[in-house]
Amino acid sequence: GFTLSPVLWRKLPGSRSAGRVQSVALRLVCQREAEIEAFRPQEYWTIEVVFRTESGALITARLIQLDGHKLDKFALGDKGTAEAVVERIRPARFAVRSVERRQVKRNPWPPFTTSTLQQEASRKLGFGATRTMKLAQKLYEGVDIGGETVGLITYMRTDGVQLSQEAIQGARALIGSSYGERYLPSAPRIYKTTAKNAQEAHEAIRPTDLARRPEQVAPYLDKDELRLYELVWKRTIACQMASAVFDQVTVDIASGPGDLVLRATGSVQLFDGFLRVYQEDRDDVGEDDEEKETRLPQVKEGEPLAQQQIKPEQHFTEPPPRYTEASLVKRLEELGIGRPSTYASILQVLQDRDYVRLEKKRFIPEDRGRLVTAFLESFFRRYVEYNFTADLENQLDEISGGRIDWKLVLREFWRAFSAAVEGTRDLT
């Protein structure tokens, strides 16, 4: 960044900086915008049929198989194809081919690291990464409770998902007394990080004392501080609670000769477990992965079903969504780029430099940002490659662990980098 930024000042007036993580984050935003601009919607159709069971209940199933072939997303690509299939369904007689039931467990999410706190605060509370870190800093430094300054959460710059023994015991005691033994797993839950380059010097972000419930500290906090504290408190309690249990049912319905197969799926929550306290939000939930609790009526294999209604429906594919602060932080973390403690400042720098703007909580690249990315991709491509920055993070970890010589890494890096800088000297 120190060497590359002056090159930008000279060659692209008005461009103010480049950086190892900053430029890669900007490239991600610009690349997503290019994908959106190049996107062409594709039409596809689905067919659902509403059946009546012998007991008079209704069950809705979607066509999944035609003439022995599983239908892929674009198998019914236009209205004509869909209508031809509807005409085949209309006279057919249907019966239940199979009923499959299984219980599935959903485990709680780990306690917060810096990046997961930023992501959830963005999704649930609408806070930007910088705002989240300022509020977390305040909660960490402490608030005045009855004339005494008390730190309410542990250190907020951490990759670690592990909890101290004391915190685990505190959470388990509270779960047992507040929610009952059903909500307490037989053994404590132990979490290990899967993030690349994780530096686990600090434990996960948690309340310093779980006995301080959000409602008890509410009088001493402003509205946003309380909302963030409540998020941390709930996530920490939930991470030590019992799994949620769901009853999943899949009913396959077939025509007489078996050339048409439809499927109905249902999921019913049998036990809420940790969901009683905490439900994680998700970015960019599409129509296919929205979880709906659907209770299917009781049916048995071989039971004939009467058609009530056939519902062909037209759809169009959607372009990939622009990044939110949460999804951009998540992508950087997946790529092993940067450190959790730097994400908030990097997203802020991109906005301060007028490289990107936030509109409806989504990042849109400005012309200047796209110009900088195009310049760097043309003349410094290696340094904005996603794996370059992640590999460099790994080498820095190796240096800090005493496994490789820092001079060797610097020499290798500088030889190629200075040649690339020199190559731009005569550009006009």
LOZAPA-128494 format. One line per 2 residues: number of its first residue (from 1); their letters; for each residue x, y, z of N, C-alpha, C. Coordinates in steps of 0.1 Angstrom, whole numbers, plus 2048, in hexadecimal, padded with zeros to 3 digits. Layout:
N
NUM = a = X:Y:Z:X:Y:Z:X:Y:Z | ...
This chain:
428
1 = gf = 808:7F4:800:800:800:800:809:80D:800 | 813:80D:808:81C:818:809:823:81C:7FC
3 = tl = 826:811:7F4:82D:814:7E8:823:815:7DC | 818:80E:7DD:80F:80E:7D2:806:81A:7D2
5 = sp = 802:820:7DE:7FA:82B:7DE:7FF:837:7D6 | 80C:83B:7D8:812:846:7CF:811:843:7C0
7 = vl = 812:836:7BC:810:833:7AE:802:837:7A9 | 7F8:834:7B2:7EA:838:7AF:7E9:847:7AE
9 = wr = 7EF:84E:7B7:7EE:85D:7B7:7F3:863:7AA | 7FE:85D:7A5:804:862:799:7FC:85E:78D
11 = kl = 7F8:852:78C:7F1:84D:780:7E2:84F:77F | 7DC:84F:78B:7CD:851:78C:7CA:85C:795
13 = pg = 7CB:869:791:7C8:874:79A:7BB:872:7A1 | 7BB:875:7AE:7AE:874:7B6:7AD:866:7BD
15 = sr = 7B5:85C:7B9:7B6:850:7C0:7C0:851:7CB | 7BB:84D:7D7:7C3:850:7E3:7CB:845:7E9
17 = sa = 7C7:838:7E7:7CF:82E:7EE:7CC:820:7E8 | 7D5:817:7EA:7D4:809:7E7:7D9:802:7F4
19 = gr = 7D5:7F5:7F5:7DA:7EE:801:7D8:7DF:7FF | 7DF:7D7:806:7DF:7C9:805:7D1:7C3:806
21 = vq = 7C9:7C7:810:7BC:7C2:812:7B2:7CB:80C | 7B4:7D8:80D:7AA:7E2:808:7A8:7E0:7F9
23 = sv = 7B3:7DE:7F1:7B1:7DD:7E2:7AB:7D0:7DE | 7AD:7C5:7E6:7A6:7B9:7E3:797:7BA:7E7
25 = al = 793:7C0:7F2:785:7C3:7F5:77E:7CB:7EA | 785:7D5:7E5:780:7DD:7DB:77E:7D5:7CE
27 = rl = 787:7CC:7CB:786:7C4:7BF:77A:7BB:7C0 | 777:7B5:7CC:76C:7AD:7CE:75F:7B4:7CB
29 = vc = 75E:7C1:7D0:752:7C9:7CD:750:7CC:7BE | 75C:7D0:7B8:75B:7D3:7A9:758:7C7:7A1
31 = qr = 75E:7BB:7A5:75B:7AF:79D:74D:7AB:79E | 747:7AC:7AA:739:7A9:7AC:730:7B2:7A3
33 = ea = 734:7BF:7A2:72C:7C9:79A:72D:7C5:78B | 739:7C1:787:73A:7BC:779:732:7B0:776
35 = ei = 731:7A7:780:728:79B:77E:71A:79F:77D | 715:7A9:785:708:7AD:784:705:7B4:777
37 = ea = 70E:7BC:772:70C:7C2:765:70C:7B8:759 | 713:7AE:75B:714:7A4:750:709:79A:751
39 = fr = 701:79A:75C:6F7:790:75E:6EB:791:754 | 6E7:786:74F:6DB:785:747:6D1:77C:74E
41 = pq = 6C5:780:751:6BB:777:758:6B7:76C:74F | 6B6:760:756:6B2:754:74E:6A4:74F:754
43 = ey = 69B:74C:74B:68D:748:74E:68D:73A:752 | 685:736:75C:682:728:75F:675:727:766
45 = wt = 66F:71C:766:661:719:76B:662:70E:775 | 659:70F:77F:657:704:789:648:701:788
47 = ie = 645:6F4:78C:636:6F0:78C:633:6EA:799 | 62A:6F0:7A0:625:6EA:7AD:617:6E5:7AB
49 = vv = 613:6DB:7B2:606:6D5:7B2:601:6D4:7C0 | 5F4:6D9:7C2:5EE:6D8:7CF:5E5:6CB:7CF
51 = fr = 5E8:6C2:7D8:5E0:6B5:7D9:5D7:6B5:7E5 | 5CC:6AE:7E5:5C4:6AB:7F0:5C6:69D:7F5
53 = te = 5C8:69B:802:5CA:68D:807:5BD:687:80A | 5BD:67A:80D:5B0:673:810:5A9:679:81C
55 = sg = 5B1:67F:825:5AB:685:831:5A6:693:82E | 5A9:698:822:5A4:6A5:81F:5AE:6B0:821
57 = al = 5BA:6AD:825:5C4:6B7:827:5CB:6BA:819 | 5D1:6C6:819:5D8:6CA:80C:5E7:6C9:80E
59 = it = 5ED:6C5:803:5FC:6C4:803:601:6C9:7F6 | 60B:6D2:7F6:611:6D8:7EA:61E:6D2:7E7
61 = ar = 620:6CD:7DA:62D:6C6:7D6:632:6CC:7C9 | 63F:6CC:7C8:645:6D2:7BC:64A:6C6:7B3
63 = li = 649:6C8:7A5:64D:6BE:79C:65D:6BE:79C | 662:6B1:79E:671:6B0:79F:676:6A6:795
65 = ql = 66D:69E:78F:672:694:785:668:692:77A | 66D:690:76E:665:68F:762:66B:684:759
67 = dg = 663:67A:756:668:66E:74E:675:669:753 | 676:667:760:682:661:766:68E:66A:767
69 = hk = 68D:676:763:698:680:764:695:68A:76E | 69F:68C:777:69E:697:781:69E:6A4:77A
71 = ld = 695:6AD:77E:694:6BA:777:69E:6C4:77D | 6A7:6C9:775:6B0:6D4:77A:6A9:6E1:77A
73 = kf = 6AF:6EB:77F:6A9:6F8:780:6A3:6FE:773 | 6AA:6FB:768:6A6:701:75B:69F:6F7:752
75 = al = 69B:6EC:757:695:6E1:74F:688:6E7:748 | 680:6EF:750:674:6F5:74A:678:703:747
77 = gd = 67D:706:73B:683:712:738:67A:71D:733 | 66D:719:72F:664:724:72A:656:71F:72C
79 = kg = 64D:729:729:63F:726:72C:639:71A:724 | 63D:719:718:638:70E:710:63C:700:715
81 = ta = 648:6FF:71A:64D:6F2:720:645:6EF:72D | 643:6FA:735:63C:6F8:741:62D:6F4:73F
83 = ea = 627:6FB:735:619:6F8:732:617:6EA:72D | 621:6E5:725:620:6D7:720:620:6CD:72C
85 = vv = 628:6D0:736:629:6C7:741:61C:6C8:74A | 617:6D4:74B:60A:6D6:752:5FF:6CD:74B
87 = er = 5FF:6CD:73E:5F5:6C5:737:5F7:6B6:73A | 603:6B2:73C:606:6A3:740:601:6A0:74E
89 = ir = 603:6AA:757:5FF:6A8:765:5F0:6A7:767 | 5E9:6B0:75F:5DA:6B1:761:5D3:6A4:761
91 = pa = 5D5:69B:758:5CD:68E:758:5D2:683:761 | 5DF:685:766:5E6:67A:76D:5E0:678:77B
93 = rf = 5E1:66B:77F:5DD:668:78D:5E9:666:795 | 5E8:66B:7A2:5F4:66C:7AA:5F2:664:7B8
95 = av = 5FD:65F:7BD:5FC:658:7CA:60A:65B:7D1 | 60A:659:7DE:616:65B:7E6:61F:650:7E3
97 = rs = 62C:653:7DF:635:648:7DC:63E:645:7E8 | 642:64F:7F0:64A:64D:7FC:649:658:806
99 = ve = 64A:655:812:64A:65F:81D:657:65C:825 | 65F:666:826:66C:665:82D:66C:66F:839
101 = rr = 66E:66A:845:66F:673:850:67D:672:857 | 683:67D:85B:68F:67C:862:690:688:86B
103 = qv = 697:686:876:699:691:880:6A7:697:87D | 6A7:6A4:87C:6B4:6AB:87A:6B7:6B4:886
105 = kr = 6C3:6B5:889:6C7:6BE:894:6CF:6CA:88E | 6CC:6D6:894:6D4:6E1:88F:6DC:6E7:89C
107 = np = 6E9:6E8:89A:6F1:6EC:8A5:6F2:6FB:8A6 | 6F5:701:8B1:6F7:70F:8B2:704:714:8AB
109 = wp = 704:721:8A8:710:727:8A2:71A:729:8AD | 727:72A:8A9:732:72D:8B3:730:73B:8B8
111 = pf = 736:73E:8C4:736:74C:8C9:73D:756:8BF | 73B:763:8C1:740:76C:8B7:74F:76E:8B7
113 = tt = 754:76F:8AA:762:775:8A8:75F:783:8A3 | 76A:78B:8A0:768:798:89B:75F:799:88F
115 = st = 763:790:885:75C:791:878:74E:78C:879 | 74B:781:881:73D:77D:882:734:787:88A
117 = lq = 73A:78E:893:733:798:89A:72F:7A3:890 | 739:7A7:888:736:7B2:87E:72B:7AD:874
119 = qe = 72C:7A1:870:722:79C:867:714:79C:86D | 713:796:879:706:795:87F:700:7A3:883
121 = as = 709:7AC:888:704:7BA:88B:6FF:7C1:87F | 706:7BE:873:701:7C4:867:6F4:7BE:863
123 = rk = 6F2:7B1:864:6E6:7AB:85F:6DA:7AD:869 | 6DD:7AC:876:6D2:7AC:87F:6CF:7BB:884
125 = lg = 6D9:7C3:885:6D7:7D0:88B:6D9:7DB:881 | 6DE:7D8:875:6E1:7E2:86B:6ED:7EB:86E
127 = fg = 6F6:7E7:877:702:7EE:87A:70D:7EC:86F | 714:7F7:86B:720:7F5:863:72B:7EF:86C
129 = at = 736:7EA:865:741:7E4:86D:747:7EE:876 | 749:7FA:872:750:804:87A:747:807:886
131 = rt = 73A:809:884:731:80B:890:732:800:89A | 731:7F4:895:732:7E8:89D:73E:7E8:8A6
133 = mk = 74A:7EB:8A0:756:7EB:8A7:757:7F6:8B2 | 751:801:8AE:751:80C:8B8:749:809:8C4
135 = la = 73D:803:8C2:734:7FF:8CD:73B:7F4:8D5 | 741:7EA:8CE:748:7DF:8D5:753:7E4:8DE
137 = qk = 75B:7EE:8D8:766:7F4:8E0:761:7FA:8ED | 755:801:8EC:74F:807:8F8:74B:7FD:902
139 = ly = 745:7F2:8FD:741:7E7:906:74D:7E1:90D | 758:7E0:905:764:7D9:90A:76B:7E2:915
141 = eg = 76C:7EF:911:773:7F8:91A:76B:7FA:927 | 75E:7F9:926:756:7FA:933:74C:805:933
143 = vd = 741:802:93B:737:80D:93D:735:80E:94C | 730:81A:950:72E:81D:95F:722:816:964
145 = ig = 724:80C:96D:718:805:973:71A:807:982 | 711:80F:987:711:812:995:71E:818:99B
147 = ge = 724:821:993:730:828:997:73D:820:994 | 73B:814:98E:747:80C:98B:748:80A:97C
149 = tv = 753:80B:976:755:809:967:757:7FA:965 | 74D:7F4:95D:74E:7E6:95B:74E:7E3:94C
151 = gl = 758:7DA:949:759:7D6:93B:74F:7CB:939 | 746:7CC:92F:73B:7C3:92D:73E:7B7:924
153 = it = 748:7B9:91A:74B:7AE:911:75A:7AC:911 | 75E:7A1:90C:76D:79E:90B:772:7A5:8FF
155 = ym = 77F:7A4:8FC:786:7AB:8F1:77F:7A8:8E4 | 77D:7B3:8DC:774:7B1:8D0:77C:7B0:8C3
157 = rt = 78A:7AE:8C4:791:7AB:8B8:797:79D:8BA | 790:794:8B4:794:786:8B7:790:77D:8AB
159 = dg = 798:773:8A8:794:768:89F:78F:75C:8A6 | 791:75B:8B3:78E:74F:8BB:780:74D:8BD
161 = vq = 77C:740:8BD:76E:73D:8C0:76D:735:8CD | 779:733:8D4:779:72B:8E0:774:734:8EC
163 = ls = 76E:72E:8F6:76A:735:902:772:730:90E | 774:738:918:77B:734:924:772:72A:92C
165 = qe = 778:722:934:770:718:93C:766:71F:945 | 76A:72B:94A:762:733:953:755:737:94B
167 = ai = 757:73C:93F:74B:741:937:742:735:934 | 748:72A:930:73F:71E:92D:737:71A:939
169 = qg = 73E:719:944:736:715:951:72B:71F:954 | 72E:72C:952:725:737:955:718:736:94C
171 = ar = 71B:733:93F:710:731:935:708:725:938 | 70E:71A:93C:707:70E:93F:6FE:70F:94B
173 = al = 704:716:955:6FC:718:962:6EF:721:95F | 6F1:72B:956:6E6:734:953:6DC:72D:94B
175 = ig = 6E0:725:941:6D7:71D:939:6CE:714:941 | 6D5:70D:94A:6CE:703:953:6C3:70A:95B
177 = ss = 6C7:715:961:6BE:71C:96A:6B3:724:963 | 6B6:72A:957:6AC:732:950:6A3:72B:947
179 = yg = 6A9:720:940:6A1:71A:936:69E:70B:939 | 6A5:705:943:6A2:6F8:946:6AC:6EE:941
181 = er = 6AC:6E2:946:6B6:6D8:943:6B5:6D3:934 | 6A9:6D4:92E:6A8:6CF:920:6B1:6D7:917
183 = yl = 6B3:6E4:91B:6BB:6ED:912:6CA:6EC:914 | 6CE:6E3:91D:6DC:6E2:921:6E2:6D5:91C
185 = ps = 6EB:6D6:912:6F1:6CA:90D:6F9:6C2:918 | 6FB:6B5:916:702:6AE:920:710:6B2:923
187 = ap = 717:6B7:918:725:6BB:919:726:6C9:914 | 730:6D1:919:732:6DE:913:735:6DE:904
189 = ri = 731:6E8:8FD:735:6E9:8EE:743:6F0:8ED | 74C:6E9:8E6:759:6EF:8E4:75A:6F3:8D5
191 = yk = 75E:6FF:8D2:75F:704:8C4:76E:706:8C0 | 770:702:8B3:77E:704:8AE:77C:70C:8A1
193 = tt = 785:715:89F:784:71E:893:787:717:886 | 781:71A:87B:784:715:86E:78A:71F:865
195 = ak = 78A:72C:86A:78F:737:862:79E:735:85F | 7A1:739:852:7B0:739:84F:7B7:744:857
197 = na = 7C3:742:859:7CC:74D:860:7C6:751:86E | 7BE:749:874:7B8:74D:881:7C3:750:88B
199 = qe = 7C2:75B:892:7CB:75E:89D:7C2:75D:8AA | 7C4:752:8B2:7BB:74F:8BD:7C1:753:8CA
201 = ah = 7C7:75F:8CB:7CD:763:8D8:7C2:766:8E2 | 7B7:76B:8DC:7AB:76F:8E5:7A0:765:8E3
203 = ea = 798:764:8EE:78C:75B:8EC:781:763:8E4 | 776:75C:8E2:76B:762:8DA:766:76E:8E1
205 = ir = 75E:776:8DA:758:782:8E1:74C:77D:8E9 | 74C:781:8F6:741:77C:8FE:73F:786:90A
207 = pt = 734:786:911:732:78E:91C:73D:78A:927 | 742:794:92E:74C:791:939:745:789:944
209 = dl = 738:78C:946:730:785:950:722:782:94B | 720:775:948:713:772:942:707:774:94B
211 = ar = 70A:776:958:6FF:779:961:6F9:787:95F | 701:78F:958:6FC:79D:954:6F3:79C:948
213 = rp = 6E6:79A:94A:6DD:799:93F:6DB:7A6:939 | 6D8:7A6:92C:6D6:7B3:925:6CC:7BD:92C
215 = eq = 6C1:7B7:932:6B7:7C0:938:6BD:7C6:945 | 6C7:7BF:94B:6CD:7C5:957:6D6:7D1:954
217 = va = 6DD:7D0:949:6E7:7DB:946:6E0:7E6:93D | 6D4:7E3:939:6CD:7ED:930:6CD:7FB:935
219 = py = 6CB:7FE:942:6CB:80C:947:6D8:813:945 | 6E3:80C:943:6F1:812:943:6F6:813:934
221 = ld = 6EE:80E:92B:6F3:80E:91D:6E9:816:914 | 6EF:81C:909:6E6:822:8FF:6E0:817:8F7
223 = kd = 6D6:81B:8EE:6CE:811:8E7:6D7:807:8DE | 6E1:80D:8D7:6E9:805:8CE:6F3:7FC:8D6
225 = el = 6F8:801:8E1:701:7F9:8E9:6FA:7ED:8EF | 6ED:7F0:8F3:6E5:7E5:8F9:6E2:7DA:8EE
227 = rl = 6DF:7DF:8E2:6DC:7D5:8D7:6E8:7CC:8D4 | 6F4:7D2:8D4:700:7CA:8D1:703:7C1:8DD
229 = ye = 702:7C6:8E9:704:7BD:8F4:6FB:7B2:8F5 | 6EE:7B4:8F2:6E4:7AA:8F1:6E7:79F:8E7
231 = lv = 6EC:7A3:8DB:6F0:79A:8D1:6FC:791:8D6 | 706:797:8DC:711:78F:8E1:70C:785:8EC
233 = wk = 704:78A:8F5:6FF:782:900:6F7:776:8FB | 6EE:779:8F2:6E5:76E:8ED:6EE:764:8E6
235 = rt = 6F7:768:8DD:6FF:75F:8D5:708:756:8DF | 70D:75C:8E9:715:754:8F3:70D:74A:8FA
237 = ia = 701:74E:8FF:6F9:744:905:6F5:739:8FC | 6F0:73D:8F0:6EC:733:8E6:6F6:729:8E2
239 = cq = 703:72D:8E2:70D:724:8DD:710:718:8E6 | 70A:719:8F3:70C:70E:8FC:6FF:707:8FE
241 = ma = 6F5:70A:8F6:6E7:703:8F8:6E6:6F7:8EF | 6DB:6F0:8F2:6D8:6E3:8EB:6D4:6E6:8DC
243 = sa = 6D6:6DC:8D4:6D3:6DE:8C6:6C4:6DF:8C4 | 6C0:6E6:8B9:6B2:6E6:8B5:6AF:6D9:8AE
245 = vf = 6A3:6D4:8AF:69F:6C7:8A8:693:6CA:89F | 695:6C5:893:68A:6C7:889:686:6B9:883
247 = dq = 679:6B8:880:674:6AC:87A:672:6AF:86B | 67A:6A9:863:679:6AC:854:672:6A0:84D
249 = vt = 668:6A4:845:660:69A:83E:661:69D:82F | 664:692:827:664:693:818:65A:689:813
251 = vd = 650:68F:80B:646:686:805:648:687:7F6 | 64A:67B:7F0:64B:67A:7E1:63D:675:7DC
253 = ia = 638:67C:7D2:62B:679:7CC:62D:676:7BD | 628:66A:7B8:62B:666:7AB:61E:663:7A3
255 = sg = 61E:665:796:613:661:78D:613:652:78C | 608:64C:787:607:63E:785:613:637:77F
257 = pg = 617:63B:773:623:635:76C:630:63A:772 | 630:644:77B:63C:649:781:644:653:778
259 = dl = 63D:658:76D:645:661:765:645:670:76A | 63C:672:774:63C:67F:77B:63D:67D:78A
261 = vl = 647:684:78F:64A:683:79E:64B:691:7A4 | 643:693:7AE:643:6A0:7B5:647:69D:7C4
263 = ra = 64D:6A8:7CA:651:6A7:7D8:64C:6B2:7E1 | 648:6AE:7ED:644:6B8:7F7:64D:6B6:803
265 = tg = 652:6C1:808:65B:6C0:814:656:6C8:81F | 657:6C4:82B:653:6CB:837:65D:6CA:842
267 = sv = 65E:6D4:84A:667:6D4:855:660:6DA:861 | 660:6D3:86C:659:6D8:878:663:6D8:884
269 = ql = 663:6E3:88B:66C:6E4:896:666:6DC:8A2 | 66D:6D2:8A7:669:6CA:8B2:66E:6D0:8BF
271 = fd = 67A:6D6:8BF:680:6DB:8CB:688:6E7:8C7 | 686:6F3:8CD:68D:6FF:8C8:69B:700:8CD
273 = gf = 69F:6F9:8D8:6AD:6FA:8DC:6B3:708:8DD | 6BF:70A:8D7:6C5:717:8D7:6BD:721:8D0
275 = lr = 6B4:71D:8C6:6AD:727:8BF:6A3:72F:8C8 | 6A1:72A:8D4:699:732:8DE:6A0:73F:8E1
277 = vy = 6AD:73F:8E0:6B4:74B:8E4:6BA:753:8D8 | 6BE:74B:8CD:6C5:752:8C2:6C3:74B:8B5
279 = qe = 6C0:754:8AB:6BF:74F:89D:6C8:757:895 | 6D1:751:88D:6DB:759:885:6D4:75D:878
281 = dr = 6D6:769:874:6D1:76E:867:6DB:76A:85C | 6D5:76B:84F:6DE:767:844:6DD:773:83A
283 = dd = 6E8:774:832:6E8:77E:827:6E1:777:81B | 6DB:780:813:6D7:77C:806:6D0:76E:805
285 = vg = 6C5:76C:80D:6BE:760:80D:6B5:75F:801 | 6B7:755:7F8:6AF:754:7EC:6A3:74C:7EF
287 = ed = 69A:74B:7E5:68D:745:7E6:68F:736:7E9 | 69A:730:7E4:69C:722:7E5:6A1:71E:7F3
289 = de = 6A8:727:7FB:6AD:723:807:6A6:72A:813 | 69B:730:811:694:735:81D:68D:729:824
291 = ek = 690:729:831:68A:71D:838:67C:721:83D | 673:719:839:665:71B:83D:661:70F:845
293 = et = 65A:711:850:655:706:858:648:702:852 | 648:6F6:84B:63C:6F1:845:638:6E4:84B
295 = rl = 62C:6E3:850:628:6D6:856:620:6CF:84B | 624:6C3:847:61D:6BC:83D:612:6B3:843
297 = pq = 607:6B1:83C:5FC:6A8:842:601:69A:842 | 5FB:691:84B:5FF:683:84B:5FA:67C:83E
299 = vk = 604:676:838:600:66D:82C:607:660:82D | 603:656:826:609:649:826:60D:645:818
301 = eg = 617:63C:817:61B:637:80A:60F:630:803 | 60E:633:7F6:603:62D:7EE:5F6:635:7EE
303 = ep = 5F5:63F:7F7:5E8:646:7F8:5E6:64E:7EC | 5DA:64D:7E6:5D7:655:7DA:5D4:664:7DE
305 = la = 5D8:66D:7D5:5D6:67B:7D7:5CF:681:7CC | 5C6:68B:7CF:5BE:691:7C5:5C4:69F:7C1
307 = qq = 5C5:6A2:7B5:5CA:6AF:7B0:5C0:6BA:7B3 | 5C5:6C5:7B9:5BC:6D0:7BB:5C0:6DC:7B2
309 = qi = 5CD:6DE:7B1:5D1:6EA:7A9:5DF:6E7:7A4 | 5E2:6EC:797:5EF:6EB:792:5F4:6FA:791
311 = kp = 600:6FC:796:605:70A:796:613:70B:78F | 613:70E:782:620:711:77B:624:71F:77F
313 = eq = 631:721:781:636:72E:785:643:732:77E | 643:73E:778:64F:743:771:658:749:77B
315 = hf = 665:747:779:670:74D:781:67B:752:777 | 683:75B:77C:68F:760:775:69B:760:77F
317 = te = 6A6:75B:77A:6B2:75B:783:6B5:76A:787 | 6BB:76B:793:6BF:778:798:6CE:77B:797
319 = pp = 6D2:787:795:6E1:789:795:6E6:787:7A3 | 6F3:785:7A4:6F9:783:7B1:6F7:790:7B9
321 = pr = 6F4:790:7C6:6F2:79C:7CD:6FF:7A4:7D0 | 6FD:7B1:7D1:709:7B9:7D5:70D:7B6:7E3
323 = yt = 719:7B8:7E7:71E:7B5:7F4:718:7BF:7FF | 714:7B9:80A:711:7C2:816:71E:7C2:81E
325 = ea = 71E:7CA:828:72A:7CA:831:72C:7BC:836 | 721:7B5:83A:722:7A8:840:728:79E:836
327 = sl = 722:79E:82A:726:794:820:734:796:81B | 739:7A3:81A:746:7A6:816:751:7A1:820
329 = vk = 74E:7A4:82D:756:79F:838:757:790:838 | 74C:78A:836:74C:77B:835:754:776:82A
331 = rl = 753:77C:81E:75B:778:812:76A:77A:815 | 76E:785:81A:77C:788:81D:781:77D:827
333 = ee = 779:77A:831:77D:770:83B:77F:762:834 | 775:75E:82B:776:751:824:782:750:81C
335 = lg = 786:75C:816:792:75C:80D:79F:75C:815 | 79E:75E:823:7AA:75F:82B:7B1:76C:82A
337 = ig = 7AA:777:827:7B0:784:824:7AD:78D:82F | 7B8:793:834:7B7:79D:83F:7B5:797:84D
339 = rp = 7B4:79F:857:7B1:79B:864:7A4:7A1:869 | 79D:79A:871:790:79F:876:790:7AD:87B
341 = st = 79B:7B0:882:79C:7BD:888:79D:7C9:87E | 7A1:7C5:871:7A3:7CF:867:797:7D1:85E
343 = ya = 78D:7C8:85E:782:7C9:854:77A:7D6:855 | 777:7DA:861:76F:7E6:863:776:7F2:85D
345 = si = 783:7F4:860:78A:800:85B:78C:7FF:84C | 78D:7F3:846:78F:7F2:838:782:7F5:830
347 = lq = 777:7F1:835:76A:7F4:82F:768:803:830 | 76C:809:83B:76B:818:83C:773:81F:833
349 = vl = 780:81B:831:789:821:828:784:821:81A | 77E:816:815:779:815:808:76E:820:805
351 = qd = 766:822:810:75C:82D:80E:762:83B:80F | 76B:83D:819:772:84A:81A:779:84E:80E
353 = rd = 77F:844:807:787:847:7FA:77D:849:7EE | 770:848:7F0:767:849:7E5:769:83E:7DB
355 = yv = 76E:832:7DF:76F:827:7D6:762:81F:7D5 | 75A:81F:7E0:74D:818:7E0:743:821:7E8
357 = rl = 737:81E:7E6:72C:825:7EE:723:81A:7F3 | 71D:81D:7FF:713:814:805:705:819:801
359 = ek = 6FD:811:7FA:6F0:815:7F6:6E7:809:7FA | 6DD:80C:802:6D4:802:807:6DC:7F7:80D
361 = kr = 6E6:7FA:814:6EF:7F1:81C:6F7:7E8:812 | 6F8:7EB:806:700:7E3:7FC:70B:7EC:7F6
363 = fi = 716:7E5:7F4:722:7ED:7EE:721:7EE:7DF | 722:7FA:7DA:722:7FD:7CB:72F:804:7C8
365 = pe = 737:7FF:7BF:744:805:7BC:742:813:7B5 | 749:81D:7B9:749:82A:7B1:753:828:7A5
367 = dr = 752:831:79B:75A:831:790:769:830:794 | 76C:839:79E:77A:839:7A2:77F:82C:7A7
369 = gr = 776:825:7AF:77A:818:7B4:77C:80E:7A9 | 774:80E:79F:775:805:793:782:808:78B
371 = lv = 785:815:78A:791:819:783:79E:813:78A | 79E:815:798:7A9:810:7A0:7AA:801:79E
373 = ta = 79F:7FA:79F:7A0:7EB:79E:7A5:7E7:790 | 7A0:7EE:786:7A4:7EB:778:7B3:7ED:777
375 = fl = 7B8:7F8:77C:7C7:7FC:77C:7CF:7F1:783 | 7CB:7EE:78F:7D2:7E4:797:7D2:7D6:790
377 = es = 7C6:7D2:78A:7C5:7C5:784:7CE:7C5:777 | 7D0:7D0:771:7D8:7D1:765:7E7:7D1:768
379 = ff = 7EC:7D8:772:7FA:7DA:774:7FF:7D3:781 | 7F6:7D0:78A:7FA:7C9:797:7F1:7BD:79A
381 = rr = 7EE:7B6:78F:7E4:7AB:791:7E7:7A2:79C | 7F4:79E:79D:7F8:794:7A8:7F4:799:7B6
383 = yv = 7F4:7A6:7B8:7F2:7AB:7C5:7E4:7AD:7C9 | 7DB:7AC:7BF:7CD:7AD:7C2:7C6:79F:7C0
385 = ey = 7CE:795:7BE:7C9:787:7BD:7C5:783:7CB | 7BA:77C:7CC:7B5:778:7D9:7BE:76F:7E1
387 = nf = 7C5:765:7D9:7CD:75C:7E0:7DB:763:7E4 | 7DF:76D:7DD:7EC:774:7E1:7EB:77A:7EF
389 = ta = 7E0:781:7F2:7DF:787:7FF:7DE:77C:80A | 7D6:772:807:7D4:767:811:7E2:760:813
391 = dl = 7E9:75D:808:7F6:757:80A:800:75F:812 | 7FF:76D:810:808:776:817:804:775:826
393 = en = 7F7:774:829:7F3:773:837:7F9:766:83D | 7F9:75B:836:7FF:74F:83B:80E:751:83D
395 = ql = 815:758:834:823:75A:836:826:762:842 | 81D:76C:845:81F:775:851:81D:76C:85D
397 = de = 814:763:85D:812:75A:868:81E:751:86A | 824:74C:85F:830:744:860:83C:74C:866
399 = is = 83D:759:862:847:761:868:845:763:877 | 839:766:87B:836:769:889:838:75C:891
401 = gg = 837:750:88B:839:744:891:848:73F:891 | 850:748:88A:85F:744:88A:862:739:880
403 = ri = 859:736:877:85B:72B:86E:862:72E:861 | 861:73B:85D:869:740:851:86F:74D:854
405 = dw = 879:751:84C:881:75D:84E:87A:769:848 | 877:774:84F:870:77F:84A:877:786:83E
407 = kl = 885:785:83F:88D:78C:834:88A:785:827 | 88A:778:827:887:770:81B:87A:774:815
409 = vl = 870:774:81D:862:778:818:862:786:812 | 868:78F:819:869:79D:814:870:79E:807
411 = re = 87C:797:806:884:798:7FA:87C:792:7EE | 875:787:7F0:86E:781:7E5:863:78A:7E1
413 = fw = 85C:790:7EB:850:799:7E8:855:7A5:7E0 | 860:7AC:7E6:864:7B9:7E1:86A:7B8:7D3
415 = ra = 871:7AD:7CF:877:7AC:7C2:86C:7AD:7B7 | 861:7A5:7B9:857:7A6:7AE:84F:7B2:7AF
417 = fs = 84C:7B7:7BB:843:7C3:7BD:84A:7D0:7B8 | 857:7D2:7BB:85E:7DE:7B6:85F:7DE:7A7
419 = aa = 860:7D2:7A1:860:7D1:792:853:7D5:78D | 848:7D1:793:83A:7D5:78E:838:7E4:78F
421 = ve = 83D:7EA:79B:83C:7F9:79C:844:800:792 | 850:7FB:78F:859:801:785:853:800:777
423 = gt = 84B:7F6:775:844:7F4:768:83A:7FE:765 | 835:805:76F:82A:80F:76D:830:81E:76C
425 = rd = 83D:81F:76E:844:82C:76E:841:834:762 | 841:82E:756:840:835:749:832:836:744
427 = lt = 828:831:74C:81A:832:748:816:841:748 | 80E:845:73E:809:853:73F:7FA:853:740
